[in-house]
Structures are given as C-alpha cells and as structure tokens.
C-alpha cells in the first residue's frame, strides 16, 4: 500500500512537470505570436493570422507526438506480419530491442507534445469560433476527435493503469486509443480542414 502511494506520488510529480513545461511552451508560442502580430497593421487579419499560427504549431506538435505511434505500430505489426520462423526471428528481436530502447523517451515526448498541442488547438479553435463556416465545423470535428484521443490516453495512463480490476476495460480503451483506422480518419479530417477553402 505504501509503495503504491509512493509510486502514485512520483507519477503525479512527473505529470506535473510535463504540465508545467507544456504551459511554459504554450506561453512562449503565445508571446511570439502576439509580438509578431503587434508589428503588423490590419487587426482583423492579424487576429486570424495569430489563430492560424496556433493551429500550425499544434500540427507540428501532433506530428512529433505521432513518432511514438509509428514506432508502436511498427513493433506490434512486425509481430503479426513477419513469418514465425528462424529466418525472421533475428529481425523481430532487433525491432523489439530498438522499440524497448526508445519506448520511454518517445512516450514522454508523446505525452508532452500531445498535451501541448491540444492546448494550442483549443486556443486556435476559440480564436476562430465565430467564423461559422464549413471549415470551422470541420476544425471543430477534428479538434473533438483529438480531444477524445487525449482524454482517452490520460484516462488509460493515469486513472486505469493504477487500478487492477478493470484490465479488460483498459485493454479495450487502449485498442481504441491505438487504432490505426481511427487515427487515419482523424488525419484525413484534419487534412480536409486545412485544404478546404470557403
């Protein structure tokens, strides 16, 4: 019991550090964006440009957070795709060794970049909420999916990981969170949102 509390306290400190770092980076992005906009002329265009800058920064951070997903999917699918024989055993072992080596740093980057990106997406969305066009609705749908994925990830990592009973629930939620099909749908929606012109 004592060891459980100690681990939980340590975990909470790690997440607090990640949260603080995310907030600092968000403030830096905000400051840089505000400074850049203050040097220009037209206020309406500047406001939209600033909101778009947050969206671009969020895309960059989401791209960084996806690196972990790529490694994870490669590792999982290599077990399924590579034939079960001695010839491919060495390759499978190399992939596993590489994945286990980069898993922890990449997962921290995944949490940090994803969480910071969702903050920027919220700022981006709130800045352009009055637009009321198809592009805005596409953006809102995409942001909702992203937010769902982030909340699901936090629930799995922070809430359910420490509870021993709902293993089946955790496994099901994890499958949804790591689903390649849902991920492709979200990326496709995001691409449509970016390229769509009113």
Buried (B, 14 or more C-beta within 10 A) or exposed (E): EEEEEEEEEEBEEEBEEBBEEBEEBBEEBBEEBEEEBEEEEEEEEBEBBBBBBBBBBBBEBBEBBBBBBEBBBEBEEBEEEBEEEEEBEEEBEEBEEEBEEBBEEBBBBBBBBBBBBBBBBBBBBEBBEEBEEEBBEBBBBBBEBBBBBBEBBBBBBBEBEEEEEEEEEBEEBBEEBBEEEBBEEBBEBBEBBBEEEE
